[in-house]
Amino acid sequence: MQKTVVIDYLPESVQRYRPDWTIVAVDVIRATTTAVTAAAIGRRCFPLPSIEAAIEFAQEFDDPLLAGEVGGTMPFAFEMDNSPAQLVRRTDTHRPFLLVSSSGTKVIHEASGNESVYLGCFRNCSVLAEYLAGRHSRIAIIGAGCKGEFREEDQICCAWIARDLIRMGYAPGHAQTVAVVSRWQDAPAEACLCSRSVDFLRRTDQLRDLDFVLSHINDLEAVFTVENGEVKMISLEQRAWSPSLGPAPVSDGLPVTEAEL
């Protein structure tokens, strides 16, 4: 079977890739960065699609931490924003972390019926592509989008992951994938500074989150999946290549050319 990778965006696009596609949800600013960070520091993390779902789910736990934003505003009765910078300063890691966001957690929720669901952000792009290669034959990388836009930070992250998969033998599934990879595959993370997401962080005095995102690039040697609604970190031992998967994929480290696309 031909191995295929596609790039798409917005929560509603997930339905185009059911049921046997693997979904990679990407919301760099900020949901997948926050969720990955939560799991990496040892918190139980549950992405929820709405305020109502989070409040109802909170009844299952003793003293959960409700966090997130909808339309850029932290909901009433929530304890913190959708903020990786805030999260790492907290010491109450024993409290289950229930996260809601405008788009990112909706992508994750929409993908719950798919074969497998992973979280992508700047913190784990390289190791994620390496892990996916050979394990899944059809991979859809879905940027969260915001207000109908495919934000620059998510395009960059999606392009980095897809570029590495193409180097390892995957074919781009449609023209949009080719366009995003061609434009962003070699872009630095700072290329997202033109994004409206960045402008929002500036206007609302949340630059600590921007600093966090831009200072944590491929710093996690772990993969994050979602199982039964909970973010799970796959350890280094679990990442080890298995002979049953066939020869280990090899990347030449070179940019993907138009001919390869």
Secondary structure, DSSP 4 states (H G I P E B T S, - for coil): ---EEEEEESGGGGGGGTTT-EEEEE-TTTHHHHHHHHHHTT--EEEESSHHHHHHHHTTSSS-EEEE-BTTBPPTT--B-S-HHHHTT---TTS-EEEE-SSHHHHHHHGGGSSEEEEE-TTSHHHHHHHHTTT-SEEEEEE--BTTB--HHHHHHHHHHHHHHHHTTPEE-SHHHHHHHHHHTT--GGGGGGSHHHHHHHHTT-HHHHHHHHH-SS----EEEEETTEEEEEPHHHHSPPGGG-SPP----PPPPTTT-
